[in-house]
Amino acid sequence: MRVYLLKDVEKVGIAGEMIKASDGFAKNFLIPHGFGIEITPANSAVYEKKALEVKNRKQVIESKTSMLAEKIRSLSLVLKRKMHDETKLYGAVSAGDMVDALAAEGIKISKNQVLFDKIIREKGVHEVTIKLSNSLMPKCTLKIIPE
């Protein structure tokens, strides 16, 4: 069944896309919850035009996102933290700390876009992943130094 998405559905598609979904998934989840509308021969021309507009807009967003990813990859952030034994932090570096550090560089992201491979609790150089989209996940360098 072809469905036009009205809202973003993670791992399915974004609003304005036309997708192929199984009959059960579309009839039992997407349509009743208001995530999509079934595309019939009568309304297909309208939704195909809307989907084309979204596709063009999506390409512009992807190009802006890839430029942002390159900017993030080139960043080397430095955080000063209180430490004991000159190596261990009193607390861990949080996603909020990363959001603030990136905001100082002119990059606005949310906390749920910051992905840590492991909890950062000691000084040194670490890599932090920023999830911009499912396919774009640049890593920036974070250096922790004592205050």
N, C-alpha and C positions, 0 to 999 in steps of 0.2 A: 504494500500500500504506500502511495506517495503522500507525504505530510509536509505542510508548510509550518515551520516553527514560529510561534508567536513570542516565545521566551527562550533564553539560553538554557540548554540542558547539557550538563557536564557529560562528556564522553559520547554525546550524540550529535550536537551541533549548536550553532548560535542562532539567535533570533533573525528571521528573514531568510533562512536557508530552506531549500526543498530537500528533503531526505527520503530515502526508502527505508521503511520500518516494517517489521512483521505485523500482520493484522492484529494479533493479540496485544502486542506492545502498544500499538497505536490506539486501538479501541479501549483497552483497559487502563492505560496510563496517560499517554500524551493528550488525547482529546478530552477525557473527563476532567483532568487537572488543569486544563486551559493552556497547555504547553504548545498545542498545535491544532491545525485544521486539516481535515482530509481534502486532498485535491481531487476533484472530479472533472470530467470533461467539460462541464459547464463553467467552472471557475478557474480552469487551468491557465488560461491566457492572462488573467489578472495577476495570479500569484507568480507566474513565470516572469512577468515584467518586474514585480517587486523583488524577486530573488536576484534578478540581474542587477538591479540597483544596489542591493546589499553586497553582491559579489564585488562590484566596483569599489564600494566603500571599504570593504574588507581588504582589498589590495592596498589601498592608501594606508590603512591602519597597520598592515603588516610591514610596509616600508618604514613607517615611523618607528615601529617596535624594533625592527632590525637595527636602525640607527641608534636607538636607546641601548640595545644589547651591546653594540660595539663600544659605546661610551662606558657602560658598566664594566666590560672586560678590561678596559684600559685603566680603571680606577685602582688606586692603592690607598685604602683608608687606614687611618691611625687613630686608635682609641687609647686614652690614658685612663688607667684604673688603679685603685688601691690594691696592694698586694702584700702578702705575708711570705716570708722566706724568699723574697725577691723573685719568685717564679710563679706562685699560685695566687689566683684572684680570690678575693673575699666572696664573690658571687660569680655567676656565669654571665656571659654576654647574651643579652636577650634580643629578640627580633625587634623590639622597640629601639634598642641601642643602634641597630643597623639602619632602621628607618630614619632615625635622627641624623646619623652620619651621612646617609645618602641624600637627605633633604638639604644638608649643608652644602652638598655638591650640586644641588639643583635638580635632583631626581626624586620624584614623588612616587612612592609605592606604599602598599599596605603591609601590615605585619604578617599576614598569611602568605605573602609572596616570598618571604625569607625562609630558606631551607638550610639547616645546618646538617653537615654530615655527622658530626659528633658535637657534644656540648663543649663549648670553649671555656675552659677554666684555668688556663695558664698562659703566660706571656709567650710571644713568638709570632710567627706568621702563619695565618690560617686562610683557607679558601672558603668562601660562603657563596652558595648558589642563590640566585634571584630568579624566581619563576615568573616570566613575563607572559608565557603561554605554554601550552602543552609541548610545543616543539622548540621554543626558545627559552633556554635556561642558562644564561651567562653566569660565569663565576667571577667574583671580584676578590682581590687580595685584602685581607684585614690583618693589620699589625697591632698587637697589644703591647703597650709599654707601661712601665710603672709611673705613677704620678710623681 
